[in-house]
Amino acid sequence: MNAKENTKEILMIILASIILALTVAFRDRTLFYTAIISFIIILLVNILIKKSVGYYLETKIKTKFWSIYQYGFRKDMHFKKSLPMLWLPLILVLFTRGLFLWLGVLEFDVEAKTERVSRRHGLYRFTEVTEWHIAWIAIWALIANFIVAIIGYIAGFELFTRLSIYFIVWSTIPLSNLDGSKIFFSNRTLWAITFTIAIITLLWALIII
């Protein structure tokens, strides 16, 4: 990845963190700066692990803002251009007066590198990365977020721990092109296990933290 792409992703993480922090701080403005730092760490960990697993699988991971293209089940039910959804967390928190947090703002694409094509499949053979590979890229990122959440809890950073767990739960929801969909359409059982663990962790956070 070149310097321009690195800078673009860093700015994307910062902007996403600011928007998510605004939603968290809607009812308590004192949480704003702590929430920004928390989300920057959460998103950085998530993206770096995805890139690391992608590198191991000889793929290139591209992170971008979540957007939707299809609005119905028929093939003709789609927008002419994909619709960015970065505004959705702010709209929902305004309408619900801070009672509902939406943390799904980023998605990722996976592209096979040339070396993967040559070594694993032969130069002129089928080269597409499978849904199974993509699902595990997403899952390892969630595992990393969970480990970091535990470290944060032990260190006494309760807000960071709660936001990490909320982010994990949101990341398992099978909606549009978010991470949960990548896991769900790869393997329903794998998704069910991941989602169940996420919900149990959420209940633990609501009770203990």
C-alpha positions in Angstrom: 0.0 0.0 0.0 1.4 3.4 -0.9 1.6 6.5 1.3 -1.5 8.1 -0.3 -3.6 5.0 0.5 -2.2 4.9 4.1 -3.0 8.6 4.6 -6.5 8.1 3.2 -7.2 5.1 5.6 -5.9 7.0 8.6 -8.1 10.0 7.8 -11.0 7.6 7.3 -10.4 6.1 10.8 -10.2 9.5 12.4 -13.4 10.7 10.7 -15.3 7.5 11.6 -14.1 7.8 15.2 -15.2 11.4 15.5 -18.7 10.5 14.2 -19.0 7.5 16.5 -17.8 9.6 19.4 -20.4 12.2 18.7 -23.1 9.6 19.0 -21.7 8.2 22.3 -21.3 11.7 23.8 -24.8 12.8 22.7 -26.1 12.5 26.3 -22.8 13.2 28.1 -20.4 15.6 26.3 -17.6 14.8 28.8 -17.2 11.4 27.1 -16.4 12.9 23.7 -12.6 12.9 23.7 -12.3 9.6 25.5 -14.7 8.1 23.0 -12.6 9.4 20.1 -9.4 7.8 21.4 -11.3 4.6 22.2 -12.7 4.3 18.7 -9.4 5.1 17.0 -7.8 2.2 18.9 -10.8 -0.1 18.2 -10.8 0.6 14.5 -7.0 0.5 14.2 -6.8 -2.9 15.8 -9.7 -4.2 13.7 -8.2 -2.9 10.4 -4.6 -3.9 11.2 -5.6 -7.4 12.1 -7.6 -7.7 8.9 -4.6 -6.6 6.9 -2.3 -9.0 8.7 -4.6 -12.0 8.1 -5.1 -10.8 4.6 -1.3 -10.6 4.1 -1.0 -14.2 5.3 -3.6 -15.2 2.8 -1.8 -13.3 0.1 -4.6 -10.8 -0.3 -5.0 -7.1 -0.2 -7.5 -5.6 2.2 -9.1 -2.3 1.3 -11.1 -0.5 4.0 -13.8 2.0 3.0 -16.9 3.8 4.4 -19.9 1.5 4.5 -22.4 2.2 1.6 -25.4 0.5 0.2 -26.3 -0.1 -3.4 -29.3 -2.5 -3.3 -32.5 -1.4 -1.5 -34.6 -4.4 -2.4 -34.5 -8.1 -3.3 -35.0 -7.7 -7.1 -31.9 -7.0 -9.2 -33.4 -3.8 -10.6 -34.0 -2.4 -7.1 -30.8 -0.5 -6.7 -29.4 3.0 -6.7 -27.5 4.4 -9.7 -24.6 5.0 -7.4 -23.9 3.5 -4.0 -25.2 5.5 -1.1 -22.7 6.3 1.7 -24.1 5.6 5.2 -21.6 7.5 7.3 -24.4 9.8 8.3 -26.6 7.1 9.7 -25.2 6.9 13.3 -25.8 10.7 13.7 -29.3 10.5 12.4 -30.3 7.6 14.6 -28.9 9.1 17.7 -30.7 12.3 17.1 -34.1 10.6 16.5 -33.7 8.3 19.5 -32.2 11.1 21.7 -29.0 9.0 22.4 -30.8 5.8 23.2 -29.7 3.9 20.1 -26.1 3.7 18.9 -25.2 2.6 15.4 -21.5 1.6 15.2 -21.4 0.1 11.7 -19.6 2.7 9.5 -16.7 0.8 7.8 -16.6 -2.2 5.4 -13.7 -4.0 3.6 -13.0 -5.5 0.3 -10.6 -8.4 -0.4 -8.5 -8.8 -3.5 -6.1 -11.6 -4.3 -2.5 -10.6 -4.9 -0.6 -11.7 -7.9 1.7 -14.0 -5.9 -1.4 -15.8 -4.5 -2.7 -16.4 -8.0 0.7 -17.8 -9.2 1.6 -20.0 -6.2 -1.8 -21.3 -5.1 -3.8 -21.6 -8.2 -1.6 -21.4 -11.2 -1.2 -18.4 -13.4 -4.3 -18.9 -15.5 -6.6 -20.7 -13.2 -9.5 -19.5 -11.0 -8.2 -16.9 -8.5 -11.1 -15.5 -6.5 -10.8 -15.4 -2.8 -13.5 -17.6 -1.2 -16.2 -16.4 1.2 -14.6 -18.7 3.8 -11.3 -16.7 3.6 -13.2 -13.4 3.9 -15.2 -14.6 6.9 -12.0 -15.6 8.8 -10.4 -12.3 8.1 -13.4 -10.6 9.8 -13.5 -13.1 12.7 -9.8 -12.7 13.5 -10.3 -9.0 13.7 -13.2 -9.4 16.1 -11.1 -11.8 18.2 -8.4 -9.1 18.4 -11.0 -6.5 19.5 -12.2 -8.9 22.2 -8.6 -9.4 23.5 -8.0 -5.7 23.5 -11.3 -5.1 25.3 -10.2 -7.5 28.1 -6.9 -5.7 28.4 -8.8 -2.4 28.7 -11.0 -3.9 31.4 -8.1 -5.1 33.4 -6.4 -1.7 33.0 -9.6 0.0 34.3 -10.7 1.7 31.0 -14.4 0.9 31.3 -15.7 3.1 28.5 -13.2 1.6 26.1 -14.2 -1.9 27.1 -17.9 -1.2 26.7 -17.4 0.5 23.3 -15.2 -2.4 22.1 -17.9 -4.9 23.0 -20.6 -2.8 21.4 -18.5 -2.6 18.3 -18.0 -6.4 18.3 -21.7 -7.0 18.5 -22.5 -4.6 15.7 -19.8 -6.2 13.6 -21.6 -9.6 13.8 -25.0 -8.2 12.5 -25.5 -9.6 9.0 -26.5 -6.4 7.2 -25.5 -5.2 3.8 -21.7 -5.4 3.3 -20.8 -5.1 7.0 -18.6 -7.8 8.5 -21.5 -9.8 9.9 -22.8 -10.4 6.4 -19.4 -11.7 5.3 -19.4 -14.3 8.1 -23.1 -15.1 7.7 -23.0 -15.9 4.0 -19.8 -17.9 4.4 -21.1 -20.3 7.0 -24.4 -20.0 9.0 -23.1 -22.1 11.9 -19.9 -20.1 12.2 -21.9 -16.9 12.2 -24.3 -18.3 14.9 -21.4 -19.2 17.1 -19.8 -15.8 16.7 -23.0 -14.0 17.3 -23.9 -16.0 20.4 -20.5 -15.3 21.9 -20.9 -11.6 21.1 -24.3 -11.4 22.8 -23.0 -13.3 25.9 -20.1 -10.8 26.0 -22.5 -7.9 25.7 -24.6 -9.3 28.6 -21.5 -9.6 30.7 -20.5 -6.0 29.9 -24.0 -4.7 30.8 -24.0 -6.6 34.2 -20.4 -6.3 35.3 -19.0 -3.1 33.8 
